[in-house]
């Protein structure tokens, strides 16, 4: 006789539903979901990199997106534009913020459909912040008003069942 022990940070419901948010070291992702009604991806996202972030833009990138930019871009500019969430207040290291309005699928997507992709962020270090960022979906890059360097990072890969 043997005992199998699994360590998993999500809930049993997440395991059974096929929903997962696999973060890279130093990042947090909690309660990912996609709404059937709105098509929006929502989750609590955060970072624990040791550096406070200034203005931050999150981008949900569907699986199979073209990776020609700093952030992979989707097949159409219109679709890529919907995948952003601006958080100009920034995120402190160790902090979590709720995301909303990250358009992942068209509204009305069938309940139960499995959607896979990744979550990317572009940000300025809080200590050097220019105050604002703009996402350029045509290129998959972020622009600011000054000479402050913009950092890019893939935070997580996700698989979410539309509910």
LUMMI-528445 format. One record per atom (N, C-alpha, C): residue number from 1; residue in one letter; x, y, z. Coordinates in nm, 3 decimals. Layout:
# residues N
NODE  vonu  bavo        X        Y        Z
NODE   NUM     A        X        Y        Z
...
***
This chain:
# residues 163
NODE  vonu  bavo        X        Y        Z
NODE     1     X    0.083   -0.117    0.000
NODE     1     X    0.000    0.000    0.000
NODE     1     X    0.088    0.124    0.000
NODE     2     X    0.045    0.227   -0.074
NODE     2     X    0.119    0.353   -0.076
NODE     2     X    0.021    0.470   -0.074
NODE     3     X    0.075    0.586   -0.042
NODE     3     X   -0.007    0.707   -0.035
NODE     3     X    0.050    0.808   -0.134
NODE     4     X   -0.036    0.864   -0.215
NODE     4     X    0.003    0.966   -0.310
NODE     4     X   -0.040    1.102   -0.254
NODE     5     X    0.056    1.191   -0.238
NODE     5     X    0.026    1.322   -0.185
NODE     5     X    0.055    1.426   -0.293
NODE     6     X   -0.042    1.512   -0.321
NODE     6     X   -0.026    1.619   -0.419
NODE     6     X   -0.027    1.753   -0.348
NODE     7     X    0.068    1.839   -0.382
NODE     7     X    0.070    1.975   -0.330
NODE     7     X    0.027    2.066   -0.442
NODE     8     X   -0.079    2.139   -0.422
NODE     8     X   -0.134    2.225   -0.526
NODE     8     X   -0.185    2.351   -0.460
NODE     9     X   -0.151    2.467   -0.516
NODE     9     X   -0.190    2.594   -0.453
NODE     9     X   -0.332    2.637   -0.488
NODE    10     X   -0.394    2.574   -0.586
NODE    10     X   -0.530    2.610   -0.625
NODE    10     X   -0.633    2.531   -0.547
NODE    11     X   -0.756    2.549   -0.582
NODE    11     X   -0.863    2.478   -0.514
NODE    11     X   -0.893    2.347   -0.586
NODE    12     X   -0.964    2.257   -0.519
NODE    12     X   -1.007    2.133   -0.581
NODE    12     X   -1.097    2.162   -0.700
NODE    13     X   -1.177    2.268   -0.689
NODE    13     X   -1.265    2.304   -0.800
NODE    13     X   -1.184    2.343   -0.924
NODE    14     X   -1.071    2.412   -0.904
NODE    14     X   -0.985    2.448   -1.017
NODE    14     X   -0.929    2.324   -1.084
NODE    15     X   -0.888    2.228   -1.004
NODE    15     X   -0.834    2.104   -1.061
NODE    15     X   -0.939    2.034   -1.144
NODE    16     X   -1.059    2.023   -1.090
NODE    16     X   -1.166    1.951   -1.159
NODE    16     X   -1.216    2.025   -1.283
NODE    17     X   -1.209    2.159   -1.282
NODE    17     X   -1.263    2.237   -1.394
NODE    17     X   -1.163    2.252   -1.508
NODE    18     X   -1.037    2.217   -1.487
NODE    18     X   -0.937    2.234   -1.590
NODE    18     X   -0.875    2.372   -1.590
NODE    19     X   -0.907    2.454   -1.492
NODE    19     X   -0.853    2.589   -1.481
NODE    19     X   -0.720    2.587   -1.409
NODE    20     X   -0.621    2.656   -1.467
NODE    20     X   -0.492    2.667   -1.400
NODE    20     X   -0.426    2.798   -1.436
NODE    21     X   -0.342    2.844   -1.347
NODE    21     X   -0.262    2.964   -1.370
NODE    21     X   -0.122    2.931   -1.320
NODE    22     X   -0.034    2.897   -1.410
NODE    22     X    0.101    2.854   -1.375
NODE    22     X    0.195    2.973   -1.384
NODE    23     X    0.235    3.024   -1.268
NODE    23     X    0.314    3.146   -1.264
NODE    23     X    0.463    3.118   -1.276
NODE    24     X    0.533    3.216   -1.330
NODE    24     X    0.679    3.212   -1.330
NODE    24     X    0.726    3.262   -1.193
NODE    25     X    0.848    3.229   -1.157
NODE    25     X    0.904    3.263   -1.027
NODE    25     X    0.892    3.414   -1.001
NODE    26     X    0.837    3.451   -0.885
NODE    26     X    0.825    3.591   -0.847
NODE    26     X    0.691    3.654   -0.880
NODE    27     X    0.596    3.575   -0.933
NODE    27     X    0.468    3.632   -0.972
NODE    27     X    0.353    3.554   -0.909
NODE    28     X    0.237    3.620   -0.899
NODE    28     X    0.117    3.562   -0.841
NODE    28     X    0.002    3.567   -0.940
NODE    29     X   -0.080    3.466   -0.937
NODE    29     X   -0.202    3.462   -1.017
NODE    29     X   -0.302    3.380   -0.937
NODE    30     X   -0.417    3.439   -0.909
NODE    30     X   -0.514    3.376   -0.821
NODE    30     X   -0.653    3.393   -0.880
NODE    31     X   -0.731    3.289   -0.879
NODE    31     X   -0.870    3.286   -0.923
NODE    31     X   -0.891    3.332   -1.068
NODE    32     X   -0.821    3.271   -1.164
NODE    32     X   -0.846    3.309   -1.303
NODE    32     X   -0.984    3.261   -1.348
NODE    33     X   -1.049    3.342   -1.430
NODE    33     X   -1.182    3.307   -1.482
NODE    33     X   -1.206    3.382   -1.612
NODE    34     X   -1.293    3.327   -1.696
NODE    34     X   -1.339    3.396   -1.816
NODE    34     X   -1.491    3.392   -1.815
NODE    35     X   -1.550    3.509   -1.831
NODE    35     X   -1.696    3.522   -1.828
NODE    35     X   -1.757    3.491   -1.964
NODE    36     X   -1.857    3.406   -1.965
NODE    36     X   -1.934    3.376   -2.086
NODE    36     X   -2.005    3.502   -2.136
NODE    37     X   -2.055    3.581   -2.044
NODE    37     X   -2.134    3.699   -2.078
NODE    37     X   -2.051    3.810   -2.142
NODE    38     X   -1.933    3.839   -2.083
NODE    38     X   -1.852    3.953   -2.131
NODE    38     X   -1.732    3.912   -2.215
NODE    39     X   -1.685    3.787   -2.198
NODE    39     X   -1.562    3.744   -2.264
NODE    39     X   -1.438    3.790   -2.192
NODE    40     X   -1.453    3.854   -2.076
NODE    40     X   -1.340    3.907   -2.002
NODE    40     X   -1.267    3.802   -1.920
NODE    41     X   -1.135    3.809   -1.922
NODE    41     X   -1.050    3.731   -1.833
NODE    41     X   -1.032    3.812   -1.706
NODE    42     X   -1.051    3.750   -1.592
NODE    42     X   -1.027    3.817   -1.465
NODE    42     X   -0.938    3.729   -1.379
NODE    43     X   -0.859    3.791   -1.296
NODE    43     X   -0.774    3.721   -1.200
NODE    43     X   -0.716    3.825   -1.106
NODE    44     X   -0.664    3.778   -0.996
NODE    44     X   -0.581    3.862   -0.910
NODE    44     X   -0.438    3.837   -0.955
NODE    45     X   -0.367    3.943   -0.990
NODE    45     X   -0.229    3.930   -1.035
NODE    45     X   -0.138    4.011   -0.944
NODE    46     X   -0.017    3.965   -0.928
NODE    46     X    0.078    4.037   -0.845
NODE    46     X    0.219    3.996   -0.874
NODE    47     X    0.310    4.063   -0.806
NODE    47     X    0.451    4.033   -0.825
NODE    47     X    0.525    4.046   -0.693
NODE    48     X    0.627    3.965   -0.679
NODE    48     X    0.713    3.966   -0.561
NODE    48     X    0.858    3.963   -0.604
NODE    49     X    0.893    4.051   -0.697
NODE    49     X    1.026    4.052   -0.757
NODE    49     X    1.128    4.129   -0.675
NODE    50     X    1.080    4.205   -0.575
NODE    50     X    1.170    4.288   -0.496
NODE    50     X    1.178    4.430   -0.548
NODE    51     X    1.116    4.458   -0.662
NODE    51     X    1.114    4.592   -0.721
NODE    51     X    0.970    4.640   -0.732
NODE    52     X    0.942    4.759   -0.682
NODE    52     X    0.809    4.817   -0.697
NODE    52     X    0.792    4.862   -0.841
NODE    53     X    0.676    4.832   -0.899
NODE    53     X    0.647    4.870   -1.037
NODE    53     X    0.567    4.998   -1.038
NODE    54     X    0.598    5.084   -1.134
NODE    54     X    0.517    5.203   -1.159
NODE    54     X    0.403    5.165   -1.251
NODE    55     X    0.371    5.250   -1.349
NODE    55     X    0.263    5.217   -1.442
NODE    55     X    0.283    5.078   -1.502
NODE    56     X    0.175    5.002   -1.509
NODE    56     X    0.182    4.863   -1.555
NODE    56     X    0.066    4.836   -1.650
NODE    57     X    0.094    4.764   -1.756
NODE    57     X   -0.010    4.718   -1.847
NODE    57     X   -0.003    4.566   -1.852
NODE    58     X   -0.117    4.501   -1.829
NODE    58     X   -0.127    4.356   -1.841
NODE    58     X   -0.189    4.322   -1.974
NODE    59     X   -0.140    4.215   -2.034
NODE    59     X   -0.191    4.173   -2.163
NODE    59     X   -0.219    4.023   -2.157
NODE    60     X   -0.343    3.983   -2.190
NODE    60     X   -0.374    3.840   -2.205
NODE    60     X   -0.348    3.805   -2.350
NODE    61     X   -0.259    3.709   -2.373
NODE    61     X   -0.221    3.669   -2.508
NODE    61     X   -0.271    3.527   -2.533
NODE    62     X   -0.359    3.508   -2.630
NODE    62     X   -0.409    3.373   -2.657
NODE    62     X   -0.300    3.282   -2.710
NODE    63     X   -0.313    3.154   -2.682
NODE    63     X   -0.218    3.054   -2.731
NODE    63     X   -0.206    3.064   -2.882
NODE    64     X   -0.085    3.058   -2.932
NODE    64     X   -0.062    3.061   -3.076
NODE    64     X   -0.041    3.200   -3.133
NODE    65     X   -0.031    3.302   -3.048
NODE    65     X   -0.010    3.438   -3.098
NODE    65     X    0.130    3.452   -3.157
NODE    66     X    0.143    3.542   -3.252
NODE    66     X    0.270    3.572   -3.317
NODE    66     X    0.364    3.637   -3.215
NODE    67     X    0.488    3.595   -3.210
NODE    67     X    0.580    3.650   -3.110
NODE    67     X    0.682    3.746   -3.171
NODE    68     X    0.639    3.831   -3.264
NODE    68     X    0.732    3.923   -3.328
NODE    68     X    0.760    4.047   -3.243
NODE    69     X    0.672    4.081   -3.148
NODE    69     X    0.694    4.199   -3.064
NODE    69     X    0.753    4.160   -2.930
NODE    70     X    0.769    4.258   -2.843
NODE    70     X    0.817    4.231   -2.707
NODE    70     X    0.713    4.149   -2.632
NODE    71     X    0.585    4.176   -2.661
NODE    71     X    0.474    4.095   -2.612
NODE    71     X    0.414    4.030   -2.737
NODE    72     X    0.394    3.898   -2.738
NODE    72     X    0.334    3.837   -2.857
NODE    72     X    0.201    3.904   -2.891
NODE    73     X    0.176    3.920   -3.020
NODE    73     X    0.052    3.986   -3.061
NODE    73     X   -0.041    3.884   -3.123
NODE    74     X   -0.170    3.911   -3.111
NODE    74     X   -0.268    3.817   -3.165
NODE    74     X   -0.285    3.843   -3.314
NODE    75     X   -0.367    3.763   -3.377
NODE    75     X   -0.384    3.770   -3.521
NODE    75     X   -0.439    3.901   -3.573
NODE    76     X   -0.519    3.970   -3.495
NODE    76     X   -0.575    4.097   -3.542
NODE    76     X   -0.549    4.207   -3.441
NODE    77     X   -0.526    4.324   -3.491
NODE    77     X   -0.501    4.439   -3.404
NODE    77     X   -0.622    4.466   -3.315
NODE    78     X   -0.741    4.453   -3.369
NODE    78     X   -0.863    4.478   -3.291
NODE    78     X   -0.869    4.384   -3.171
NODE    79     X   -0.834    4.258   -3.191
NODE    79     X   -0.837    4.162   -3.080
NODE    79     X   -0.729    4.194   -2.978
NODE    80     X   -0.609    4.227   -3.025
NODE    80     X   -0.499    4.257   -2.934
NODE    80     X   -0.530    4.378   -2.847
NODE    81     X   -0.596    4.475   -2.903
NODE    81     X   -0.629    4.597   -2.830
NODE    81     X   -0.717    4.568   -2.709
NODE    82     X   -0.799    4.467   -2.719
NODE    82     X   -0.892    4.435   -2.610
NODE    82     X   -0.824    4.363   -2.494
NODE    83     X   -0.701    4.319   -2.512
NODE    83     X   -0.638    4.237   -2.409
NODE    83     X   -0.562    4.315   -2.303
NODE    84     X   -0.583    4.446   -2.291
NODE    84     X   -0.503    4.525   -2.198
NODE    84     X   -0.579    4.565   -2.073
NODE    85     X   -0.505    4.584   -1.969
NODE    85     X   -0.557    4.638   -1.843
NODE    85     X   -0.451    4.734   -1.791
NODE    86     X   -0.486    4.860   -1.780
NODE    86     X   -0.391    4.961   -1.737
NODE    86     X   -0.400    4.981   -1.587
NODE    87     X   -0.286    4.979   -1.522
NODE    87     X   -0.281    5.003   -1.378
NODE    87     X   -0.176    5.110   -1.353
NODE    88     X   -0.209    5.236   -1.380
NODE    88     X   -0.111    5.343   -1.369
NODE    88     X   -0.067    5.370   -1.226
NODE    89     X   -0.134    5.312   -1.130
NODE    89     X   -0.092    5.331   -0.991
NODE    89     X    0.028    5.244   -0.958
NODE    90     X    0.053    5.140   -1.035
NODE    90     X    0.166    5.052   -1.011
NODE    90     X    0.132    4.939   -0.915
NODE    91     X    0.230    4.853   -0.895
NODE    91     X    0.214    4.738   -0.807
NODE    91     X    0.339    4.728   -0.720
NODE    92     X    0.319    4.731   -0.589
NODE    92     X    0.433    4.715   -0.499
NODE    92     X    0.474    4.569   -0.494
NODE    93     X    0.604    4.545   -0.474
NODE    93     X    0.652    4.407   -0.461
NODE    93     X    0.580    4.341   -0.345
NODE    94     X    0.522    4.225   -0.371
NODE    94     X    0.444    4.155   -0.271
NODE    94     X    0.296    4.190   -0.277
NODE    95     X    0.257    4.278   -0.370
NODE    95     X    0.118    4.321   -0.380
NODE    95     X    0.039    4.247   -0.485
NODE    96     X   -0.091    4.244   -0.467
NODE    96     X   -0.185    4.184   -0.562
NODE    96     X   -0.286    4.290   -0.604
NODE    97     X   -0.326    4.289   -0.732
NODE    97     X   -0.435    4.376   -0.775
NODE    97     X   -0.536    4.292   -0.853
NODE    98     X   -0.664    4.327   -0.842
NODE    98     X   -0.763    4.256   -0.923
NODE    98     X   -0.758    4.309   -1.067
NODE    99     X   -0.769    4.221   -1.163
NODE    99     X   -0.777    4.265   -1.301
NODE    99     X   -0.920    4.247   -1.349
NODE   100     X   -0.953    4.321   -1.449
NODE   100     X   -1.084    4.309   -1.512
NODE   100     X   -1.069    4.359   -1.655
NODE   101     X   -1.168    4.336   -1.735
NODE   101     X   -1.173    4.384   -1.873
NODE   101     X   -1.055    4.342   -1.959
NODE   102     X   -0.996    4.228   -1.928
NODE   102     X   -0.896    4.173   -2.019
NODE   102     X   -0.974    4.084   -2.115
NODE   103     X   -1.012    4.135   -2.230
NODE   103     X   -1.095    4.061   -2.324
NODE   103     X   -1.022    3.940   -2.378
NODE   104     X   -1.064    3.823   -2.341
NODE   104     X   -0.995    3.701   -2.382
NODE   104     X   -1.066    3.632   -2.498
NODE   105     X   -1.196    3.637   -2.497
NODE   105     X   -1.275    3.571   -2.601
NODE   105     X   -1.392    3.663   -2.636
NODE   106     X   -1.455    3.643   -2.750
NODE   106     X   -1.574    3.724   -2.782
NODE   106     X   -1.686    3.696   -2.682
NODE   107     X   -1.763    3.798   -2.643
NODE   107     X   -1.878    3.773   -2.556
NODE   107     X   -1.967    3.665   -2.617
NODE   108     X   -2.022    3.579   -2.532
NODE   108     X   -2.109    3.473   -2.579
NODE   108     X   -2.037    3.343   -2.612
NODE   109     X   -1.907    3.338   -2.585
NODE   109     X   -1.832    3.213   -2.607
NODE   109     X   -1.903    3.102   -2.528
NODE   110     X   -1.907    2.983   -2.585
NODE   110     X   -1.978    2.873   -2.522
NODE   110     X   -1.924    2.841   -2.383
NODE   111     X   -2.015    2.825   -2.289
NODE   111     X   -1.977    2.784   -2.154
NODE   111     X   -1.910    2.648   -2.163
NODE   112     X   -1.799    2.633   -2.092
NODE   112     X   -1.723    2.508   -2.093
NODE   112     X   -1.606    2.509   -2.189
NODE   113     X   -1.600    2.606   -2.281
NODE   113     X   -1.487    2.615   -2.374
NODE   113     X   -1.359    2.639   -2.296
NODE   114     X   -1.254    2.565   -2.329
NODE   114     X   -1.125    2.582   -2.265
NODE   114     X   -1.043    2.684   -2.343
NODE   115     X   -0.992    2.788   -2.275
NODE   115     X   -0.913    2.893   -2.337
NODE   115     X   -0.775    2.892   -2.273
NODE   116     X   -0.670    2.887   -2.357
NODE   116     X   -0.533    2.886   -2.306
NODE   116     X   -0.459    3.008   -2.357
NODE   117     X   -0.365    3.055   -2.278
NODE   117     X   -0.285    3.169   -2.319
NODE   117     X   -0.183    3.203   -2.213
NODE   118     X   -0.132    3.323   -2.222
NODE   118     X   -0.032    3.369   -2.125
NODE   118     X   -0.063    3.511   -2.082
NODE   119     X   -0.013    3.548   -1.966
NODE   119     X   -0.030    3.683   -1.914
NODE   119     X    0.106    3.750   -1.916
NODE   120     X    0.112    3.864   -1.984
NODE   120     X    0.234    3.942   -1.994
NODE   120     X    0.213    4.076   -1.925
NODE   121     X    0.321    4.138   -1.886
NODE   121     X    0.315    4.273   -1.829
NODE   121     X    0.428    4.357   -1.887
NODE   122     X    0.400    4.483   -1.908
NODE   122     X    0.506    4.580   -1.935
NODE   122     X    0.492    4.684   -1.825
NODE   123     X    0.604    4.732   -1.775
NODE   123     X    0.600    4.823   -1.661
NODE   123     X    0.727    4.909   -1.656
NODE   124     X    0.716    5.017   -1.582
NODE   124     X    0.832    5.100   -1.551
NODE   124     X    0.867    5.077   -1.404
NODE   125     X    0.995    5.080   -1.368
NODE   125     X    1.029    5.075   -1.226
NODE   125     X    0.969    5.197   -1.155
NODE   126     X    0.909    5.176   -1.038
NODE   126     X    0.842    5.284   -0.964
NODE   126     X    0.938    5.400   -0.937
NODE   127     X    1.065    5.370   -0.910
NODE   127     X    1.163    5.474   -0.875
NODE   127     X    1.196    5.567   -0.992
NODE   128     X    1.165    5.525   -1.116
NODE   128     X    1.199    5.606   -1.233
NODE   128     X    1.076    5.639   -1.318
NODE   129     X    0.959    5.620   -1.265
NODE   129     X    0.836    5.626   -1.344
NODE   129     X    0.814    5.759   -1.416
NODE   130     X    0.771    5.750   -1.542
NODE   130     X    0.734    5.868   -1.620
NODE   130     X    0.587    5.904   -1.597
NODE   131     X    0.512    5.815   -1.533
NODE   131     X    0.374    5.843   -1.498
NODE   131     X    0.269    5.774   -1.582
NODE   132     X    0.304    5.729   -1.701
NODE   132     X    0.201    5.665   -1.783
NODE   132     X    0.265    5.574   -1.888
NODE   133     X    0.190    5.474   -1.928
NODE   133     X    0.232    5.382   -2.034
NODE   133     X    0.117    5.367   -2.132
NODE   134     X    0.151    5.338   -2.256
NODE   134     X    0.051    5.311   -2.358
NODE   134     X    0.089    5.181   -2.426
NODE   135     X   -0.009    5.092   -2.444
NODE   135     X    0.015    4.966   -2.514
NODE   135     X   -0.009    4.987   -2.663
NODE   136     X    0.085    4.942   -2.745
NODE   136     X    0.075    4.952   -2.890
NODE   136     X    0.050    4.812   -2.946
NODE   137     X   -0.077    4.775   -2.967
NODE   137     X   -0.109    4.638   -3.007
NODE   137     X   -0.053    4.600   -3.144
NODE   138     X   -0.030    4.699   -3.229
NODE   138     X    0.023    4.670   -3.362
NODE   138     X    0.163    4.610   -3.356
NODE   139     X    0.240    4.650   -3.254
NODE   139     X    0.379    4.604   -3.242
NODE   139     X    0.402    4.514   -3.123
NODE   140     X    0.307    4.507   -3.029
NODE   140     X    0.327    4.428   -2.908
NODE   140     X    0.423    4.496   -2.812
NODE   141     X    0.431    4.628   -2.817
NODE   141     X    0.521    4.702   -2.730
NODE   141     X    0.445    4.808   -2.651
NODE   142     X    0.510    4.858   -2.547
NODE   142     X    0.455    4.965   -2.466
NODE   142     X    0.543    5.088   -2.481
NODE   143     X    0.480    5.204   -2.478
NODE   143     X    0.553    5.330   -2.493
NODE   143     X    0.523    5.420   -2.374
NODE   144     X    0.620    5.504   -2.340
NODE   144     X    0.599    5.601   -2.234
NODE   144     X    0.635    5.741   -2.284
NODE   145     X    0.617    5.839   -2.196
NODE   145     X    0.636    5.977   -2.236
NODE   145     X    0.781    6.023   -2.225
NODE   146     X    0.867    5.942   -2.168
NODE   146     X    1.004    5.987   -2.146
NODE   146     X    1.107    5.886   -2.191
NODE   147     X    1.218    5.888   -2.122
NODE   147     X    1.330    5.799   -2.155
NODE   147     X    1.344    5.684   -2.056
NODE   148     X    1.244    5.667   -1.971
NODE   148     X    1.247    5.559   -1.872
NODE   148     X    1.237    5.425   -1.943
NODE   149     X    1.324    5.330   -1.906
NODE   149     X    1.315    5.199   -1.972
NODE   149     X    1.185    5.127   -1.937
NODE   150     X    1.128    5.060   -2.036
NODE   150     X    1.008    4.980   -2.016
NODE   150     X    1.052    4.834   -2.008
NODE   151     X    1.008    4.766   -1.904
NODE   151     X    1.041    4.625   -1.884
NODE   151     X    0.925    4.537   -1.927
NODE   152     X    0.957    4.419   -1.979
NODE   152     X    0.857    4.323   -2.025
NODE   152     X    0.880    4.189   -1.955
NODE   153     X    0.770    4.124   -1.917
NODE   153     X    0.784    3.994   -1.853
NODE   153     X    0.658    3.910   -1.876
NODE   154     X    0.681    3.780   -1.900
NODE   154     X    0.569    3.687   -1.904
NODE   154     X    0.549    3.639   -1.761
NODE   155     X    0.432    3.669   -1.706
NODE   155     X    0.404    3.636   -1.567
NODE   155     X    0.355    3.493   -1.548
NODE   156     X    0.272    3.445   -1.640
NODE   156     X    0.208    3.315   -1.620
NODE   156     X    0.153    3.261   -1.750
NODE   157     X    0.128    3.130   -1.749
NODE   157     X    0.050    3.067   -1.854
NODE   157     X   -0.080    3.021   -1.789
NODE   158     X   -0.190    3.035   -1.862
NODE   158     X   -0.319    3.003   -1.803
NODE   158     X   -0.401    2.913   -1.895
NODE   159     X   -0.484    2.834   -1.832
NODE   159     X   -0.587    2.757   -1.900
NODE   159     X   -0.713    2.779   -1.819
NODE   160     X   -0.816    2.831   -1.883
NODE   160     X   -0.939    2.867   -1.812
NODE   160     X   -1.058    2.815   -1.890
NODE   161     X   -1.153    2.757   -1.818
NODE   161     X   -1.278    2.712   -1.879
NODE   161     X   -1.379    2.825   -1.867
NODE   162     X   -1.439    2.865   -1.979
NODE   162     X   -1.539    2.973   -1.981
NODE   162     X   -1.658    2.931   -1.893
NODE   163     X   -1.699    3.024   -1.806
NODE   163     X   -1.813    2.993   -1.717
NODE   163     X   -1.912    3.105   -1.712
***
